[in-house]
Structures are given as structure tokens and as C-alpha cells.
């Protein structure tokens, strides 16, 4: 069996697998560092690897035919990407990019497909993960439609905070604007609102979470349901 990095169990999906199943796929997994901006998949390009993050945050980005870009969903140690690999799709429909540097394990696409067909427990975990991610996507669409930008930003920061160690998130205003599909001045204004309530502190290139409970209360129904659904779906699988 290949030597494993000590933080493999920091990916919730890999950690959920029974030990025998994890040992079975170990030779297919390779640990890689994932700097900021690393492309894990490109729209219209063949999927070469499936990634299981142990640290950092990634983003699934949709680009319209006219070139507008927005984030559809985020992931970290709680998932794998590209999610379309589960259906045997060989070409990525979206861009998948690292927005907070980290690391994780990658598995060649063909190996992933073989494991999905031959390892029932792995297939079960991956399918549960997709269901959880679909709930997140649905709530993102809903939040974009009904919530003000400051509430949407509160939700997004909470989701990022869930996936990092510590309270400092390395994010620029320009990047947040792209992810939320709003103009940069709107992000600056929303950050000032959250900072004025003492929920966060906005620094150059960083956002520091100061009062998470208050930020979560401010986000109201924009945050919480997808997170609860993930825990429900991953509980007591084996």
C-alpha cells in the first residue's frame, strides 16, 4: 500500500470510508499541494483527475456565453470535484479553481470510474456527497434571488469559515465580487455593514471572523440547512 499523508482523514469523504475500502483505493491516491488559483478542471476540457481536498477552499465557477462568471458552489474537506465524474462525464461543464490555498489527494479519472463501479461503499459515499452538494447549490440560487448582498456575503463567509483552520480568510474584494456576481463597490459596502456590526474585520486581502454566532444569526435562513443536510447524509453510513 502506498504511503499516506497523515492528514488524509481530514477529507470527510475519505474519512467516512471503512478502513478496508480506504486501503483498497490508497494506491490510486496522490497528495498534491494546491496553491491559490490552481485549476482543478476547465470548462470544455477533459477531466484528468478527481480531487479530495484536505485543506483550503475551491470554487465551482459558471461562465456564461457572454463571459460573465459567478460561483455556483464551494467545497473544501467536505467534498470532491469535479462532481460530474460520478456520472461518467469525461468533459467538465464548469471551471473548478482553488480560491484559498491548501492541499488534497487526487485520483486519475479512469481510476475513479473503476472504483465507482467496483467499490460499493465508495460509490455510496460519493453519491451522498453529490446529494449534499445539490442542496448547497439550491440554497445558493435561492439566496441570490431573495437576499440582500450583505446577507449573501454573511452566508458565503460562514461557508468559507467552515472550511478553514482559524478565523482569517485570505480573500480580495475583487474575488468576492466575482464569486457573488456583484460589482466590487457592492462588496465593499457589504463588508462595511458586517464590519460595522463587529461580525468581521476586513483587512487588505483578508477577512477575519470576529463573532461567528452573531454573523450566523444575521445570515438568518440563508445559512444552515445545507450544512445540516451534509451531517445527516454522512451520519452512520456504515
MARKOL-225434 format. One record per residue (C-alpha): residue number from 1; x negated, z negated, y negated. Coordinates in nm, 2 decimals, padded with zeros to 4 digits. Layout:
BEGIN
   seq        x        z        y
   NUM        X        Z        Y
...
This chain:
BEGIN
   seq        x        z        y
     1    00.00    00.00    00.00
     2   -00.13    00.09   -00.35
     3   -00.25   -00.20   -00.57
     4    00.03   -00.30   -00.80
     5    00.00   -00.42   -01.16
     6    00.10   -00.78   -01.19
     7    00.39   -00.70   -01.43
     8    00.58   -00.47   -01.20
     9    00.86   -00.72   -01.17
    10    00.91   -00.71   -01.54
    11    01.12   -00.40   -01.49
    12    01.46   -00.53   -01.39
    13    01.54   -00.24   -01.16
    14    01.22   -00.27   -00.96
    15    01.25   -00.64   -00.95
    16    01.61   -00.62   -00.81
    17    01.50   -00.42   -00.51
    18    01.44   -00.61   -00.19
    19    01.07   -00.66   -00.12
    20    01.07   -00.42    00.18
    21    01.21   -00.14   -00.04
    22    00.97   -00.21   -00.32
    23    00.68   -00.19   -00.08
    24    00.82    00.14    00.06
    25    00.80    00.31   -00.28
    26    00.48    00.14   -00.41
    27    00.26    00.43   -00.32
    28    00.47    00.66   -00.54
    29    00.44    00.44   -00.85
    30    00.16    00.47   -01.11
    31    00.12    00.24   -01.40
    32    00.07    00.41   -01.74
    33    00.03    00.29   -02.10
    34    00.29    00.43   -02.33
    35    00.18    00.45   -02.70
    36    00.42    00.49   -02.98
    37    00.56    00.84   -02.99
    38    00.49    00.92   -02.62
    39    00.73    01.19   -02.49
    40    00.87    01.10   -02.15
    41    01.10    01.41   -02.14
    42    01.16    01.70   -02.37
    43    01.49    01.88   -02.42
    44    01.50    02.20   -02.21
    45    01.17    02.11   -02.03
    46    01.13    02.03   -01.66
    47    01.14    01.66   -01.57
    48    00.79    01.58   -01.43
    49    00.82    01.20   -01.39
    50    01.08    00.92   -01.38
    51    00.97    00.61   -01.58
    52    01.04    00.24   -01.53
    53    00.93    00.05   -01.84
    54    00.79   -00.30   -01.81
    55    00.72   -00.34   -02.18
    56    00.82   -00.15   -02.50
    57    01.13    00.04   -02.60
    58    01.23    00.40   -02.56
    59    01.50    00.61   -02.71
    60    01.71    00.90   -02.58
    61    01.75    01.14   -02.87
    62    02.01    01.41   -02.90
    63    01.92    01.72   -03.12
    64    02.20    01.95   -03.24
    65    02.16    02.33   -03.25
    66    02.10    02.29   -03.63
    67    01.82    02.04   -03.58
    68    02.00    01.71   -03.66
    69    01.87    01.43   -03.45
    70    02.03    01.10   -03.35
    71    01.98    00.83   -03.09
    72    02.22    00.82   -02.80
    73    02.08    00.51   -02.63
    74    01.78    00.28   -02.60
    75    01.61    00.14   -02.29
    76    01.33   -00.09   -02.20
    77    01.26   -00.30   -01.90
    78    01.63   -00.28   -01.81
    79    01.63    00.08   -01.70
    80    01.47    00.41   -01.60
    81    01.45    00.76   -01.76
    82    01.53    01.04   -01.76
    83    01.86    00.93   -01.62
    84    01.97    01.28   -01.53
    85    01.71    01.28   -01.25
    86    01.96    01.08   -01.04
    87    02.19    01.38   -01.02
    88    01.91    01.61   -00.91
    89    01.89    01.77   -01.26
    90    01.54    01.93   -01.30
    91    01.55    02.01   -01.67
    92    01.60    01.74   -01.93
    93    01.90    01.78   -02.16
    94    01.76    01.54   -02.42
    95    01.43    01.42   -02.57
    96    01.31    01.08   -02.44
    97    01.05    00.91   -02.66
    98    00.87    00.58   -02.69
    99    00.97    00.41   -03.02
   100    00.79    00.07   -02.96
   101    00.47    00.10   -02.76
   102    00.44   -00.05   -02.42
   103    00.38    00.05   -02.06
   104    00.55    00.10   -01.73
   105    00.55    00.28   -01.39
   106    00.61    00.64   -01.34
   107    00.71    00.83   -01.03
   108    00.69    01.20   -00.97
   109    01.03    01.37   -00.99
   110    01.01    01.50   -00.64
   111    00.92    01.16   -00.50
   112    01.21    01.00   -00.69
   113    01.45    01.25   -00.54
   114    01.32    01.19   -00.19
   115    01.36    00.81   -00.24
   116    01.71    00.85   -00.38
   117    01.81    01.05   -00.07
   118    01.62    00.82    00.18
   119    01.64    00.47    00.04
   120    01.99    00.34    00.02
   121    01.91    00.02   -00.17
   122    01.71    00.21   -00.43
   123    01.99    00.46   -00.48
   124    02.24    00.17   -00.52
   125    02.02    00.01   -00.79
   126    01.97    00.33   -00.98
   127    02.35    00.41   -00.97
   128    02.43    00.07   -01.11
   129    02.18    00.12   -01.39
   130    02.34    00.45   -01.48
   131    02.68    00.29   -01.50
   132    02.54    00.02   -01.73
   133    02.38    00.27   -01.95
   134    02.70    00.47   -01.98
   135    02.87    00.16   -02.11
   136    02.60    00.13   -02.38
   137    02.65    00.50   -02.47
   138    03.02    00.45   -02.51
   139    02.98    00.15   -02.74
   140    02.73    00.34   -02.94
   141    02.98    00.61   -03.00
   142    03.25    00.36   -03.09
   143    03.02    00.16   -03.32
   144    02.91    00.48   -03.50
   145    03.28    00.56   -03.56
   146    03.42    00.23   -03.67
   147    03.14    00.00   -03.80
   148    02.96   -00.01   -04.14
   149    02.59    00.07   -04.14
   150    02.49   -00.29   -04.18
   151    02.69   -00.39   -03.87
   152    02.55   -00.09   -03.67
   153    02.20   -00.19   -03.78
   154    02.26   -00.55   -03.67
   155    02.37   -00.43   -03.33
   156    02.07   -00.20   -03.30
   157    01.82   -00.47   -03.40
   158    01.97   -00.71   -03.14
   159    01.94   -00.44   -02.87
   160    01.57   -00.39   -02.97
   161    01.51   -00.77   -02.98
   162    01.65   -00.79   -02.62
   163    01.37   -00.56   -02.50
   164    01.06   -00.70   -02.67
   165    00.85   -01.01   -02.65
   166    00.87   -01.22   -02.96
   167    01.06   -01.16   -03.28
   168    00.86   -00.89   -03.46
   169    00.98   -00.53   -03.40
   170    00.75   -00.25   -03.52
   171    00.99   -00.01   -03.69
   172    00.97    00.20   -04.00
   173    01.27    00.27   -04.23
   174    01.24    00.64   -04.16
   175    01.25    00.59   -03.78
   176    01.56    00.36   -03.81
   177    01.73    00.63   -04.03
   178    01.67    00.89   -03.76
   179    01.79    00.67   -03.48
   180    02.11    00.57   -03.67
   181    02.17    00.92   -03.81
   182    02.19    00.80   -04.17
   183    01.98    00.86   -04.48
   184    01.68    00.64   -04.55
   185    01.83    00.47   -04.86
   186    02.12    00.36   -04.64
   187    01.88    00.19   -04.41
   188    01.70    00.02   -04.69
   189    02.03   -00.11   -04.83
   190    02.15   -00.24   -04.49
   191    01.82   -00.41   -04.43
   192    01.85   -00.58   -04.77
   193    02.20   -00.70   -04.67
   194    02.08   -00.85   -04.35
   195    01.77   -01.00   -04.52
   196    01.99   -01.15   -04.79
   197    02.18   -01.34   -04.52
   198    01.84   -01.46   -04.39
   199    01.91   -01.30   -04.05
   200    01.59   -01.09   -04.07
   201    01.27   -01.04   -04.27
   202    01.18   -00.68   -04.35
   203    00.81   -00.61   -04.37
   204    00.61   -00.29   -04.41
   205    00.66   -00.12   -04.07
   206    00.81   -00.43   -03.91
   207    01.14   -00.61   -03.89
   208    01.12   -00.98   -03.80
   209    01.43   -01.15   -03.64
   210    01.47   -01.49   -03.81
   211    01.82   -01.61   -03.70
   212    01.94   -01.43   -03.39
   213    02.26   -01.63   -03.34
   214    02.37   -01.56   -03.69
   215    02.28   -01.19   -03.66
   216    02.47   -01.17   -03.33
   217    02.78   -01.33   -03.50
   218    02.75   -01.08   -03.78
   219    02.75   -00.79   -03.54
   220    03.08   -00.91   -03.40
   221    03.23   -00.68   -03.14
   222    02.96   -00.42   -03.19
   223    02.73   -00.61   -02.96
   224    02.76   -00.80   -02.63
   225    02.99   -00.61   -02.39
   226    02.72   -00.36   -02.26
   227    02.48   -00.65   -02.22
   228    02.73   -00.85   -02.02
   229    02.81   -00.55   -01.81
   230    02.45   -00.49   -01.72
   231    02.42   -00.85   -01.60
   232    02.74   -00.82   -01.40
   233    02.64   -00.49   -01.23
   234    02.29   -00.62   -01.14
   235    02.40   -00.96   -01.01
   236    02.40   -01.03   -00.64
   237    02.33   -00.68   -00.52
   238    02.15   -00.78   -00.20
